[in-house]
Amino acid sequence: MESIEGIATYPMISLLIFFVFFTVLFWWVFTASKQHISEVSAIPLEDDNNPLN
C-alpha cells in the first residue's frame, strides 16, 4: 500500500462522504414535516387490500 501514489487521499474522501451523508440526514430529520413523518410511520399499519399485491 505504501508504494501506491496518493493512497492517503482515499480514507479522507471516505470520511468526507460519511460526514456529509450523515450531516444531510441529520438536517433532513429535523426539517421534515410532522405530517410526512406521520404518514410514513402509518404505512406498516395499513391494510393489505391493495389490488397491486
ModelCIF file with pLDDT and N, C-alpha, C, O atoms, coordinates in Angstrom:
data_MODEL
#
_entry.id   MODEL 
#
_entity.id                         1 
_entity.type                       polymer 
_entity.pdbx_number_of_molecules   1 
#
_entity_poly.entity_id                      1 
_entity_poly.type                           'polypeptide(L)' 
_entity_poly.nstd_linkage                   no 
_entity_poly.nstd_monomer                   no 
_entity_poly.pdbx_seq_one_letter_code       MESIEGIATYPMISLLIFFVFFTVLFWWVFTASKQHISEVSAIPLEDDNNPLN 
_entity_poly.pdbx_seq_one_letter_code_can   MESIEGIATYPMISLLIFFVFFTVLFWWVFTASKQHISEVSAIPLEDDNNPLN 
_entity_poly.pdbx_strand_id                 A 
#
loop_
_entity_poly_seq.entity_id 
_entity_poly_seq.num 
_entity_poly_seq.mon_id 
_entity_poly_seq.hetero 
1 1  MET n 
1 2  GLU n 
1 3  SER n 
1 4  ILE n 
1 5  GLU n 
1 6  GLY n 
1 7  ILE n 
1 8  ALA n 
1 9  THR n 
1 10 TYR n 
1 11 PRO n 
1 12 MET n 
1 13 ILE n 
1 14 SER n 
1 15 LEU n 
1 16 LEU n 
1 17 ILE n 
1 18 PHE n 
1 19 PHE n 
1 20 VAL n 
1 21 PHE n 
1 22 PHE n 
1 23 THR n 
1 24 VAL n 
1 25 LEU n 
1 26 PHE n 
1 27 TRP n 
1 28 TRP n 
1 29 VAL n 
1 30 PHE n 
1 31 THR n 
1 32 ALA n 
1 33 SER n 
1 34 LYS n 
1 35 GLN n 
1 36 HIS n 
1 37 ILE n 
1 38 SER n 
1 39 GLU n 
1 40 VAL n 
1 41 SER n 
1 42 ALA n 
1 43 ILE n 
1 44 PRO n 
1 45 LEU n 
1 46 GLU n 
1 47 ASP n 
1 48 ASP n 
1 49 ASN n 
1 50 ASN n 
1 51 PRO n 
1 52 LEU n 
1 53 ASN n 
#
_struct_asym.id          A 
_struct_asym.entity_id   1 
#
loop_
_ma_qa_metric.id 
_ma_qa_metric.mode 
_ma_qa_metric.name 
_ma_qa_metric.software_group_id 
_ma_qa_metric.type 
1 global pLDDT . pLDDT 
2 local  pLDDT . pLDDT 
#
_ma_qa_metric_global.metric_id      1 
_ma_qa_metric_global.metric_value   85.53 
_ma_qa_metric_global.model_id       1 
_ma_qa_metric_global.ordinal_id     1 
#
loop_
_ma_qa_metric_local.label_asym_id 
_ma_qa_metric_local.label_comp_id 
_ma_qa_metric_local.label_seq_id 
_ma_qa_metric_local.metric_id 
_ma_qa_metric_local.metric_value 
_ma_qa_metric_local.model_id 
_ma_qa_metric_local.ordinal_id 
A MET 1  2 70.00 1 1  
A GLU 2  2 73.00 1 2  
A SER 3  2 82.00 1 3  
A ILE 4  2 80.00 1 4  
A GLU 5  2 86.00 1 5  
A GLY 6  2 83.00 1 6  
A ILE 7  2 84.00 1 7  
A ALA 8  2 85.00 1 8  
A THR 9  2 90.00 1 9  
A TYR 10 2 91.00 1 10 
A PRO 11 2 91.00 1 11 
A MET 12 2 94.00 1 12 
A ILE 13 2 96.00 1 13 
A SER 14 2 96.00 1 14 
A LEU 15 2 96.00 1 15 
A LEU 16 2 97.00 1 16 
A ILE 17 2 98.00 1 17 
A PHE 18 2 98.00 1 18 
A PHE 19 2 98.00 1 19 
A VAL 20 2 98.00 1 20 
A PHE 21 2 98.00 1 21 
A PHE 22 2 97.00 1 22 
A THR 23 2 98.00 1 23 
A VAL 24 2 97.00 1 24 
A LEU 25 2 95.00 1 25 
A PHE 26 2 95.00 1 26 
A TRP 27 2 95.00 1 27 
A TRP 28 2 91.00 1 28 
A VAL 29 2 89.00 1 29 
A PHE 30 2 90.00 1 30 
A THR 31 2 93.00 1 31 
A ALA 32 2 89.00 1 32 
A SER 33 2 89.00 1 33 
A LYS 34 2 89.00 1 34 
A GLN 35 2 91.00 1 35 
A HIS 36 2 87.00 1 36 
A ILE 37 2 86.00 1 37 
A SER 38 2 88.00 1 38 
A GLU 39 2 88.00 1 39 
A VAL 40 2 86.00 1 40 
A SER 41 2 86.00 1 41 
A ALA 42 2 85.00 1 42 
A ILE 43 2 85.00 1 43 
A PRO 44 2 81.00 1 44 
A LEU 45 2 78.00 1 45 
A GLU 46 2 73.00 1 46 
A ASP 47 2 72.00 1 47 
A ASP 48 2 67.00 1 48 
A ASN 49 2 66.00 1 49 
A ASN 50 2 60.00 1 50 
A PRO 51 2 57.00 1 51 
A LEU 52 2 57.00 1 52 
A ASN 53 2 49.00 1 53 
#
loop_
_atom_site.group_PDB 
_atom_site.id 
_atom_site.type_symbol 
_atom_site.label_atom_id 
_atom_site.label_alt_id 
_atom_site.label_comp_id 
_atom_site.label_asym_id 
_atom_site.label_entity_id 
_atom_site.label_seq_id 
_atom_site.pdbx_PDB_ins_code 
_atom_site.Cartn_x 
_atom_site.Cartn_y 
_atom_site.Cartn_z 
_atom_site.occupancy 
_atom_site.B_iso_or_equiv 
_atom_site.pdbx_formal_charge 
_atom_site.auth_seq_id 
_atom_site.auth_comp_id 
_atom_site.auth_asym_id 
_atom_site.auth_atom_id 
_atom_site.pdbx_PDB_model_num 
ATOM 1   N N  . MET A 1 1  ? 0.813   -1.199 0.000  1.00 70.00 ? 1  MET A N  1 
ATOM 2   C CA . MET A 1 1  ? 0.000   0.000  0.000  1.00 70.00 ? 1  MET A CA 1 
ATOM 3   C C  . MET A 1 1  ? 0.861   1.269  0.000  1.00 70.00 ? 1  MET A C  1 
ATOM 4   O O  . MET A 1 1  ? 0.463   2.285  -0.569 1.00 70.00 ? 1  MET A O  1 
ATOM 5   N N  . GLU A 1 2  ? 2.012   1.216  0.622  1.00 73.00 ? 2  GLU A N  1 
ATOM 6   C CA . GLU A 1 2  ? 2.863   2.403  0.671  1.00 73.00 ? 2  GLU A CA 1 
ATOM 7   C C  . GLU A 1 2  ? 3.426   2.761  -0.696 1.00 73.00 ? 2  GLU A C  1 
ATOM 8   O O  . GLU A 1 2  ? 3.826   3.903  -0.920 1.00 73.00 ? 2  GLU A O  1 
ATOM 9   N N  . SER A 1 3  ? 3.460   1.803  -1.607 1.00 82.00 ? 3  SER A N  1 
ATOM 10  C CA . SER A 1 3  ? 4.021   2.072  -2.928 1.00 82.00 ? 3  SER A CA 1 
ATOM 11  C C  . SER A 1 3  ? 3.027   2.775  -3.855 1.00 82.00 ? 3  SER A C  1 
ATOM 12  O O  . SER A 1 3  ? 3.416   3.256  -4.919 1.00 82.00 ? 3  SER A O  1 
ATOM 13  N N  . ILE A 1 4  ? 1.749   2.842  -3.466 1.00 80.00 ? 4  ILE A N  1 
ATOM 14  C CA . ILE A 1 4  ? 0.732   3.479  -4.309 1.00 80.00 ? 4  ILE A CA 1 
ATOM 15  C C  . ILE A 1 4  ? 0.765   4.980  -4.056 1.00 80.00 ? 4  ILE A C  1 
ATOM 16  O O  . ILE A 1 4  ? 0.655   5.441  -2.920 1.00 80.00 ? 4  ILE A O  1 
ATOM 17  N N  . GLU A 1 5  ? 0.917   5.721  -5.133 1.00 86.00 ? 5  GLU A N  1 
ATOM 18  C CA . GLU A 1 5  ? 0.981   7.182  -5.055 1.00 86.00 ? 5  GLU A CA 1 
ATOM 19  C C  . GLU A 1 5  ? -0.395  7.751  -4.688 1.00 86.00 ? 5  GLU A C  1 
ATOM 20  O O  . GLU A 1 5  ? -1.385  7.429  -5.344 1.00 86.00 ? 5  GLU A O  1 
ATOM 21  N N  . GLY A 1 6  ? -0.468  8.584  -3.660 1.00 83.00 ? 6  GLY A N  1 
ATOM 22  C CA . GLY A 1 6  ? -1.711  9.257  -3.290 1.00 83.00 ? 6  GLY A CA 1 
ATOM 23  C C  . GLY A 1 6  ? -2.721  8.383  -2.584 1.00 83.00 ? 6  GLY A C  1 
ATOM 24  O O  . GLY A 1 6  ? -3.907  8.712  -2.583 1.00 83.00 ? 6  GLY A O  1 
ATOM 25  N N  . ILE A 1 7  ? -2.305  7.287  -1.985 1.00 84.00 ? 7  ILE A N  1 
ATOM 26  C CA . ILE A 1 7  ? -3.237  6.371  -1.318 1.00 84.00 ? 7  ILE A CA 1 
ATOM 27  C C  . ILE A 1 7  ? -3.886  7.012  -0.084 1.00 84.00 ? 7  ILE A C  1 
ATOM 28  O O  . ILE A 1 7  ? -4.971  6.598  0.324  1.00 84.00 ? 7  ILE A O  1 
ATOM 29  N N  . ALA A 1 8  ? -3.249  7.993  0.497  1.00 85.00 ? 8  ALA A N  1 
ATOM 30  C CA . ALA A 1 8  ? -3.775  8.621  1.714  1.00 85.00 ? 8  ALA A CA 1 
ATOM 31  C C  . ALA A 1 8  ? -5.027  9.447  1.448  1.00 85.00 ? 8  ALA A C  1 
ATOM 32  O O  . ALA A 1 8  ? -5.751  9.776  2.388  1.00 85.00 ? 8  ALA A O  1 
ATOM 33  N N  . THR A 1 9  ? -5.300  9.789  0.197  1.00 90.00 ? 9  THR A N  1 
ATOM 34  C CA . THR A 1 9  ? -6.487  10.595 -0.091 1.00 90.00 ? 9  THR A CA 1 
ATOM 35  C C  . THR A 1 9  ? -7.772  9.785  -0.013 1.00 90.00 ? 9  THR A C  1 
ATOM 36  O O  . THR A 1 9  ? -8.830  10.346 0.272  1.00 90.00 ? 9  THR A O  1 
ATOM 37  N N  . TYR A 1 10 ? -7.709  8.492  -0.257 1.00 91.00 ? 10 TYR A N  1 
ATOM 38  C CA . TYR A 1 10 ? -8.929  7.672  -0.245 1.00 91.00 ? 10 TYR A CA 1 
ATOM 39  C C  . TYR A 1 10 ? -9.608  7.607  1.123  1.00 91.00 ? 10 TYR A C  1 
ATOM 40  O O  . TYR A 1 10 ? -10.832 7.723  1.181  1.00 91.00 ? 10 TYR A O  1 
ATOM 41  N N  . PRO A 1 11 ? -8.878  7.428  2.224  1.00 91.00 ? 11 PRO A N  1 
ATOM 42  C CA . PRO A 1 11 ? -9.565  7.464  3.521  1.00 91.00 ? 11 PRO A CA 1 
ATOM 43  C C  . PRO A 1 11 ? -10.158 8.833  3.841  1.00 91.00 ? 11 PRO A C  1 
ATOM 44  O O  . PRO A 1 11 ? -11.196 8.925  4.498  1.00 91.00 ? 11 PRO A O  1 
ATOM 45  N N  . MET A 1 12 ? -9.507  9.885  3.383  1.00 94.00 ? 12 MET A N  1 
ATOM 46  C CA . MET A 1 12 ? -10.036 11.229 3.622  1.00 94.00 ? 12 MET A CA 1 
ATOM 47  C C  . MET A 1 12 ? -11.321 11.457 2.822  1.00 94.00 ? 12 MET A C  1 
ATOM 48  O O  . MET A 1 12 ? -12.266 12.066 3.324  1.00 94.00 ? 12 MET A O  1 
ATOM 49  N N  . ILE A 1 13 ? -11.356 10.974 1.593  1.00 96.00 ? 13 ILE A N  1 
ATOM 50  C CA . ILE A 1 13 ? -12.563 11.088 0.779  1.00 96.00 ? 13 ILE A CA 1 
ATOM 51  C C  . ILE A 1 13 ? -13.696 10.274 1.401  1.00 96.00 ? 13 ILE A C  1 
ATOM 52  O O  . ILE A 1 13 ? -14.841 10.725 1.426  1.00 96.00 ? 13 ILE A O  1 
ATOM 53  N N  . SER A 1 14 ? -13.387 9.089  1.899  1.00 96.00 ? 14 SER A N  1 
ATOM 54  C CA . SER A 1 14 ? -14.403 8.255  2.552  1.00 96.00 ? 14 SER A CA 1 
ATOM 55  C C  . SER A 1 14 ? -14.963 8.930  3.796  1.00 96.00 ? 14 SER A C  1 
ATOM 56  O O  . SER A 1 14 ? -16.171 8.905  4.031  1.00 96.00 ? 14 SER A O  1 
ATOM 57  N N  . LEU A 1 15 ? -14.092 9.528  4.585  1.00 96.00 ? 15 LEU A N  1 
ATOM 58  C CA . LEU A 1 15 ? -14.535 10.243 5.785  1.00 96.00 ? 15 LEU A CA 1 
ATOM 59  C C  . LEU A 1 15 ? -15.394 11.437 5.414  1.00 96.00 ? 15 LEU A C  1 
ATOM 60  O O  . LEU A 1 15 ? -16.390 11.715 6.082  1.00 96.00 ? 15 LEU A O  1 
ATOM 61  N N  . LEU A 1 16 ? -15.027 12.139 4.367  1.00 97.00 ? 16 LEU A N  1 
ATOM 62  C CA . LEU A 1 16 ? -15.803 13.294 3.918  1.00 97.00 ? 16 LEU A CA 1 
ATOM 63  C C  . LEU A 1 16 ? -17.195 12.870 3.447  1.00 97.00 ? 16 LEU A C  1 
ATOM 64  O O  . LEU A 1 16 ? -18.189 13.508 3.793  1.00 97.00 ? 16 LEU A O  1 
ATOM 65  N N  . ILE A 1 17 ? -17.267 11.801 2.661  1.00 98.00 ? 17 ILE A N  1 
ATOM 66  C CA . ILE A 1 17 ? -18.565 11.294 2.195  1.00 98.00 ? 17 ILE A CA 1 
ATOM 67  C C  . ILE A 1 17 ? -19.424 10.865 3.378  1.00 98.00 ? 17 ILE A C  1 
ATOM 68  O O  . ILE A 1 17 ? -20.614 11.175 3.424  1.00 98.00 ? 17 ILE A O  1 
ATOM 69  N N  . PHE A 1 18 ? -18.834 10.160 4.328  1.00 98.00 ? 18 PHE A N  1 
ATOM 70  C CA . PHE A 1 18 ? -19.549 9.722  5.524  1.00 98.00 ? 18 PHE A CA 1 
ATOM 71  C C  . PHE A 1 18 ? -20.090 10.917 6.297  1.00 98.00 ? 18 PHE A C  1 
ATOM 72  O O  . PHE A 1 18 ? -21.257 10.927 6.690  1.00 98.00 ? 18 PHE A O  1 
ATOM 73  N N  . PHE A 1 19 ? -19.252 11.921 6.516  1.00 98.00 ? 19 PHE A N  1 
ATOM 74  C CA . PHE A 1 19 ? -19.646 13.103 7.282  1.00 98.00 ? 19 PHE A CA 1 
ATOM 75  C C  . PHE A 1 19 ? -20.750 13.876 6.568  1.00 98.00 ? 19 PHE A C  1 
ATOM 76  O O  . PHE A 1 19 ? -21.721 14.291 7.200  1.00 98.00 ? 19 PHE A O  1 
ATOM 77  N N  . VAL A 1 20 ? -20.613 14.071 5.267  1.00 98.00 ? 20 VAL A N  1 
ATOM 78  C CA . VAL A 1 20 ? -21.618 14.818 4.506  1.00 98.00 ? 20 VAL A CA 1 
ATOM 79  C C  . VAL A 1 20 ? -22.950 14.071 4.504  1.00 98.00 ? 20 VAL A C  1 
ATOM 80  O O  . VAL A 1 20 ? -24.000 14.685 4.692  1.00 98.00 ? 20 VAL A O  1 
ATOM 81  N N  . PHE A 1 21 ? -22.919 12.758 4.294  1.00 98.00 ? 21 PHE A N  1 
ATOM 82  C CA . PHE A 1 21 ? -24.155 11.977 4.268  1.00 98.00 ? 21 PHE A CA 1 
ATOM 83  C C  . PHE A 1 21 ? -24.910 12.096 5.584  1.00 98.00 ? 21 PHE A C  1 
ATOM 84  O O  . PHE A 1 21 ? -26.110 12.371 5.581  1.00 98.00 ? 21 PHE A O  1 
ATOM 85  N N  . PHE A 1 22 ? -24.233 11.895 6.701  1.00 97.00 ? 22 PHE A N  1 
ATOM 86  C CA . PHE A 1 22 ? -24.932 11.929 7.979  1.00 97.00 ? 22 PHE A CA 1 
ATOM 87  C C  . PHE A 1 22 ? -25.291 13.343 8.408  1.00 97.00 ? 22 PHE A C  1 
ATOM 88  O O  . PHE A 1 22 ? -26.235 13.526 9.176  1.00 97.00 ? 22 PHE A O  1 
ATOM 89  N N  . THR A 1 23 ? -24.571 14.335 7.938  1.00 98.00 ? 23 THR A N  1 
ATOM 90  C CA . THR A 1 23 ? -24.962 15.718 8.198  1.00 98.00 ? 23 THR A CA 1 
ATOM 91  C C  . THR A 1 23 ? -26.252 16.050 7.464  1.00 98.00 ? 23 THR A C  1 
ATOM 92  O O  . THR A 1 23 ? -27.157 16.658 8.036  1.00 98.00 ? 23 THR A O  1 
ATOM 93  N N  . VAL A 1 24 ? -26.338 15.650 6.198  1.00 97.00 ? 24 VAL A N  1 
ATOM 94  C CA . VAL A 1 24 ? -27.567 15.884 5.419  1.00 97.00 ? 24 VAL A CA 1 
ATOM 95  C C  . VAL A 1 24 ? -28.723 15.095 6.002  1.00 97.00 ? 24 VAL A C  1 
ATOM 96  O O  . VAL A 1 24 ? -29.836 15.614 6.085  1.00 97.00 ? 24 VAL A O  1 
ATOM 97  N N  . LEU A 1 25 ? -28.492 13.854 6.408  1.00 95.00 ? 25 LEU A N  1 
ATOM 98  C CA . LEU A 1 25 ? -29.539 13.045 7.022  1.00 95.00 ? 25 LEU A CA 1 
ATOM 99  C C  . LEU A 1 25 ? -30.027 13.675 8.327  1.00 95.00 ? 25 LEU A C  1 
ATOM 100 O O  . LEU A 1 25 ? -31.230 13.725 8.580  1.00 95.00 ? 25 LEU A O  1 
ATOM 101 N N  . PHE A 1 26 ? -29.111 14.149 9.142  1.00 95.00 ? 26 PHE A N  1 
ATOM 102 C CA . PHE A 1 26 ? -29.461 14.816 10.401 1.00 95.00 ? 26 PHE A CA 1 
ATOM 103 C C  . PHE A 1 26 ? -30.295 16.061 10.130 1.00 95.00 ? 26 PHE A C  1 
ATOM 104 O O  . PHE A 1 26 ? -31.282 16.315 10.821 1.00 95.00 ? 26 PHE A O  1 
ATOM 105 N N  . TRP A 1 27 ? -29.895 16.843 9.117  1.00 95.00 ? 27 TRP A N  1 
ATOM 106 C CA . TRP A 1 27 ? -30.637 18.050 8.748  1.00 95.00 ? 27 TRP A CA 1 
ATOM 107 C C  . TRP A 1 27 ? -32.041 17.685 8.276  1.00 95.00 ? 27 TRP A C  1 
ATOM 108 O O  . TRP A 1 27 ? -33.008 18.353 8.643  1.00 95.00 ? 27 TRP A O  1 
ATOM 109 N N  . TRP A 1 28 ? -32.168 16.617 7.453  1.00 91.00 ? 28 TRP A N  1 
ATOM 110 C CA . TRP A 1 28 ? -33.477 16.223 6.932  1.00 91.00 ? 28 TRP A CA 1 
ATOM 111 C C  . TRP A 1 28 ? -34.398 15.763 8.055  1.00 91.00 ? 28 TRP A C  1 
ATOM 112 O O  . TRP A 1 28 ? -35.588 16.076 8.042  1.00 91.00 ? 28 TRP A O  1 
ATOM 113 N N  . VAL A 1 29 ? -33.872 15.035 9.015  1.00 89.00 ? 29 VAL A N  1 
ATOM 114 C CA . VAL A 1 29 ? -34.688 14.533 10.121 1.00 89.00 ? 29 VAL A CA 1 
ATOM 115 C C  . VAL A 1 29 ? -35.299 15.689 10.904 1.00 89.00 ? 29 VAL A C  1 
ATOM 116 O O  . VAL A 1 29 ? -36.462 15.620 11.303 1.00 89.00 ? 29 VAL A O  1 
ATOM 117 N N  . PHE A 1 30 ? -34.543 16.728 11.124 1.00 90.00 ? 30 PHE A N  1 
ATOM 118 C CA . PHE A 1 30 ? -35.066 17.834 11.922 1.00 90.00 ? 30 PHE A CA 1 
ATOM 119 C C  . PHE A 1 30 ? -35.887 18.838 11.120 1.00 90.00 ? 30 PHE A C  1 
ATOM 120 O O  . PHE A 1 30 ? -36.583 19.663 11.711 1.00 90.00 ? 30 PHE A O  1 
ATOM 121 N N  . THR A 1 31 ? -35.826 18.790 9.795  1.00 93.00 ? 31 THR A N  1 
ATOM 122 C CA . THR A 1 31 ? -36.617 19.723 8.997  1.00 93.00 ? 31 THR A CA 1 
ATOM 123 C C  . THR A 1 31 ? -37.794 19.057 8.302  1.00 93.00 ? 31 THR A C  1 
ATOM 124 O O  . THR A 1 31 ? -38.598 19.747 7.676  1.00 93.00 ? 31 THR A O  1 
ATOM 125 N N  . ALA A 1 32 ? -37.919 17.747 8.390  1.00 89.00 ? 32 ALA A N  1 
ATOM 126 C CA . ALA A 1 32 ? -39.039 17.055 7.746  1.00 89.00 ? 32 ALA A CA 1 
ATOM 127 C C  . ALA A 1 32 ? -40.347 17.445 8.430  1.00 89.00 ? 32 ALA A C  1 
ATOM 128 O O  . ALA A 1 32 ? -40.401 17.647 9.643  1.00 89.00 ? 32 ALA A O  1 
ATOM 129 N N  . SER A 1 33 ? -41.391 17.544 7.625  1.00 89.00 ? 33 SER A N  1 
ATOM 130 C CA . SER A 1 33 ? -42.683 17.933 8.197  1.00 89.00 ? 33 SER A CA 1 
ATOM 131 C C  . SER A 1 33 ? -43.245 16.806 9.056  1.00 89.00 ? 33 SER A C  1 
ATOM 132 O O  . SER A 1 33 ? -43.055 15.625 8.765  1.00 89.00 ? 33 SER A O  1 
ATOM 133 N N  . LYS A 1 34 ? -43.921 17.188 10.090 1.00 89.00 ? 34 LYS A N  1 
ATOM 134 C CA . LYS A 1 34 ? -44.515 16.204 11.002 1.00 89.00 ? 34 LYS A CA 1 
ATOM 135 C C  . LYS A 1 34 ? -45.599 15.390 10.303 1.00 89.00 ? 34 LYS A C  1 
ATOM 136 O O  . LYS A 1 34 ? -45.804 14.220 10.624 1.00 89.00 ? 34 LYS A O  1 
ATOM 137 N N  . GLN A 1 35 ? -46.291 16.009 9.349  1.00 91.00 ? 35 GLN A N  1 
ATOM 138 C CA . GLN A 1 35 ? -47.331 15.293 8.613  1.00 91.00 ? 35 GLN A CA 1 
ATOM 139 C C  . GLN A 1 35 ? -46.710 14.173 7.777  1.00 91.00 ? 35 GLN A C  1 
ATOM 140 O O  . GLN A 1 35 ? -47.243 13.064 7.734  1.00 91.00 ? 35 GLN A O  1 
ATOM 141 N N  . HIS A 1 36 ? -45.611 14.449 7.128  1.00 87.00 ? 36 HIS A N  1 
ATOM 142 C CA . HIS A 1 36 ? -44.937 13.423 6.323  1.00 87.00 ? 36 HIS A CA 1 
ATOM 143 C C  . HIS A 1 36 ? -44.458 12.274 7.206  1.00 87.00 ? 36 HIS A C  1 
ATOM 144 O O  . HIS A 1 36 ? -44.606 11.108 6.838  1.00 87.00 ? 36 HIS A O  1 
ATOM 145 N N  . ILE A 1 37 ? -43.896 12.588 8.346  1.00 86.00 ? 37 ILE A N  1 
ATOM 146 C CA . ILE A 1 37 ? -43.421 11.553 9.269  1.00 86.00 ? 37 ILE A CA 1 
ATOM 147 C C  . ILE A 1 37 ? -44.590 10.699 9.746  1.00 86.00 ? 37 ILE A C  1 
ATOM 148 O O  . ILE A 1 37 ? -44.452 9.481  9.859  1.00 86.00 ? 37 ILE A O  1 
ATOM 149 N N  . SER A 1 38 ? -45.725 11.305 10.025 1.00 88.00 ? 38 SER A N  1 
ATOM 150 C CA . SER A 1 38 ? -46.910 10.560 10.468 1.00 88.00 ? 38 SER A CA 1 
ATOM 151 C C  . SER A 1 38 ? -47.431 9.641  9.372  1.00 88.00 ? 38 SER A C  1 
ATOM 152 O O  . SER A 1 38 ? -47.804 8.499  9.641  1.00 88.00 ? 38 SER A O  1 
ATOM 153 N N  . GLU A 1 39 ? -47.457 10.140 8.126  1.00 88.00 ? 39 GLU A N  1 
ATOM 154 C CA . GLU A 1 39 ? -47.929 9.323  7.011  1.00 88.00 ? 39 GLU A CA 1 
ATOM 155 C C  . GLU A 1 39 ? -47.013 8.116  6.790  1.00 88.00 ? 39 GLU A C  1 
ATOM 156 O O  . GLU A 1 39 ? -47.493 6.999  6.600  1.00 88.00 ? 39 GLU A O  1 
ATOM 157 N N  . VAL A 1 40 ? -45.732 8.335  6.815  1.00 86.00 ? 40 VAL A N  1 
ATOM 158 C CA . VAL A 1 40 ? -44.777 7.261  6.575  1.00 86.00 ? 40 VAL A CA 1 
ATOM 159 C C  . VAL A 1 40 ? -44.785 6.256  7.721  1.00 86.00 ? 40 VAL A C  1 
ATOM 160 O O  . VAL A 1 40 ? -44.631 5.056  7.494  1.00 86.00 ? 40 VAL A O  1 
ATOM 161 N N  . SER A 1 41 ? -44.961 6.729  8.938  1.00 86.00 ? 41 SER A N  1 
ATOM 162 C CA . SER A 1 41 ? -44.964 5.813  10.076 1.00 86.00 ? 41 SER A CA 1 
ATOM 163 C C  . SER A 1 41 ? -46.229 4.965  10.122 1.00 86.00 ? 41 SER A C  1 
ATOM 164 O O  . SER A 1 41 ? -46.235 3.912  10.759 1.00 86.00 ? 41 SER A O  1 
ATOM 165 N N  . ALA A 1 42 ? -47.304 5.403  9.460  1.00 85.00 ? 42 ALA A N  1 
ATOM 166 C CA . ALA A 1 42 ? -48.550 4.642  9.455  1.00 85.00 ? 42 ALA A CA 1 
ATOM 167 C C  . ALA A 1 42 ? -48.599 3.599  8.338  1.00 85.00 ? 42 ALA A C  1 
ATOM 168 O O  . ALA A 1 42 ? -49.526 2.791  8.300  1.00 85.00 ? 42 ALA A O  1 
ATOM 169 N N  . ILE A 1 43 ? -47.641 3.600  7.448  1.00 85.00 ? 43 ILE A N  1 
ATOM 170 C CA . ILE A 1 43 ? -47.660 2.655  6.321  1.00 85.00 ? 43 ILE A CA 1 
ATOM 171 C C  . ILE A 1 43 ? -47.693 1.199  6.782  1.00 85.00 ? 43 ILE A C  1 
ATOM 172 O O  . ILE A 1 43 ? -48.479 0.431  6.227  1.00 85.00 ? 43 ILE A O  1 
ATOM 173 N N  . PRO A 1 44 ? -46.902 0.772  7.752  1.00 81.00 ? 44 PRO A N  1 
ATOM 174 C CA . PRO A 1 44 ? -46.955 -0.635 8.160  1.00 81.00 ? 44 PRO A CA 1 
ATOM 175 C C  . PRO A 1 44 ? -48.285 -1.040 8.800  1.00 81.00 ? 44 PRO A C  1 
ATOM 176 O O  . PRO A 1 44 ? -48.590 -2.229 8.890  1.00 81.00 ? 44 PRO A O  1 
ATOM 177 N N  . LEU A 1 45 ? -49.060 -0.082 9.234  1.00 78.00 ? 45 LEU A N  1 
ATOM 178 C CA . LEU A 1 45 ? -50.317 -0.383 9.917  1.00 78.00 ? 45 LEU A CA 1 
ATOM 179 C C  . LEU A 1 45 ? -51.514 -0.442 8.972  1.00 78.00 ? 45 LEU A C  1 
ATOM 180 O O  . LEU A 1 45 ? -52.610 -0.820 9.386  1.00 78.00 ? 45 LEU A O  1 
ATOM 181 N N  . GLU A 1 46 ? -51.317 -0.075 7.722  1.00 73.00 ? 46 GLU A N  1 
ATOM 182 C CA . GLU A 1 46 ? -52.418 -0.078 6.766  1.00 73.00 ? 46 GLU A CA 1 
ATOM 183 C C  . GLU A 1 46 ? -52.769 -1.501 6.361  1.00 73.00 ? 46 GLU A C  1 
ATOM 184 O O  . GLU A 1 46 ? -51.947 -2.412 6.456  1.00 73.00 ? 46 GLU A O  1 
ATOM 185 N N  . ASP A 1 47 ? -54.033 -1.677 5.899  1.00 72.00 ? 47 ASP A N  1 
ATOM 186 C CA . ASP A 1 47 ? -54.491 -2.988 5.435  1.00 72.00 ? 47 ASP A CA 1 
ATOM 187 C C  . ASP A 1 47 ? -53.789 -3.372 4.141  1.00 72.00 ? 47 ASP A C  1 
ATOM 188 O O  . ASP A 1 47 ? -53.299 -2.514 3.406  1.00 72.00 ? 47 ASP A O  1 
ATOM 189 N N  . ASP A 1 48 ? -53.748 -4.679 3.872  1.00 67.00 ? 48 ASP A N  1 
ATOM 190 C CA . ASP A 1 48 ? -53.154 -5.162 2.637  1.00 67.00 ? 48 ASP A CA 1 
ATOM 191 C C  . ASP A 1 48 ? -54.202 -5.392 1.569  1.00 67.00 ? 48 ASP A C  1 
ATOM 192 O O  . ASP A 1 48 ? -54.108 -6.366 0.822  1.00 67.00 ? 48 ASP A O  1 
ATOM 193 N N  . ASN A 1 49 ? -55.190 -4.532 1.474  1.00 66.00 ? 49 ASN A N  1 
ATOM 194 C CA . ASN A 1 49 ? -56.249 -4.655 0.491  1.00 66.00 ? 49 ASN A CA 1 
ATOM 195 C C  . ASN A 1 49 ? -55.888 -3.968 -0.816 1.00 66.00 ? 49 ASN A C  1 
ATOM 196 O O  . ASN A 1 49 ? -56.770 -3.630 -1.605 1.00 66.00 ? 49 ASN A O  1 
ATOM 197 N N  . ASN A 1 50 ? -54.627 -3.765 -1.045 1.00 60.00 ? 50 ASN A N  1 
ATOM 198 C CA . ASN A 1 50 ? -54.153 -3.111 -2.241 1.00 60.00 ? 50 ASN A CA 1 
ATOM 199 C C  . ASN A 1 50 ? -54.260 -4.086 -3.413 1.00 60.00 ? 50 ASN A C  1 
ATOM 200 O O  . ASN A 1 50 ? -53.725 -5.192 -3.327 1.00 60.00 ? 50 ASN A O  1 
ATOM 201 N N  . PRO A 1 51 ? -54.942 -3.712 -4.517 1.00 57.00 ? 51 PRO A N  1 
ATOM 202 C CA . PRO A 1 51 ? -55.115 -4.632 -5.647 1.00 57.00 ? 51 PRO A CA 1 
ATOM 203 C C  . PRO A 1 51 ? -53.808 -4.939 -6.382 1.00 57.00 ? 51 PRO A C  1 
ATOM 204 O O  . PRO A 1 51 ? -53.764 -5.885 -7.169 1.00 57.00 ? 51 PRO A O  1 
ATOM 205 N N  . LEU A 1 52 ? -52.761 -4.181 -6.152 1.00 57.00 ? 52 LEU A N  1 
ATOM 206 C CA . LEU A 1 52 ? -51.498 -4.417 -6.831 1.00 57.00 ? 52 LEU A CA 1 
ATOM 207 C C  . LEU A 1 52 ? -50.720 -5.568 -6.232 1.00 57.00 ? 52 LEU A C  1 
ATOM 208 O O  . LEU A 1 52 ? -49.777 -6.052 -6.858 1.00 57.00 ? 52 LEU A O  1 
ATOM 209 N N  . ASN A 1 53 ? -51.079 -6.025 -5.037 1.00 49.00 ? 53 ASN A N  1 
ATOM 210 C CA . ASN A 1 53 ? -50.355 -7.120 -4.378 1.00 49.00 ? 53 ASN A CA 1 
ATOM 211 C C  . ASN A 1 53 ? -50.729 -8.446 -4.940 1.00 49.00 ? 53 ASN A C  1 
ATOM 212 O O  . ASN A 1 53 ? -50.212 -9.472 -4.498 1.00 49.00 ? 53 ASN A O  1 
#
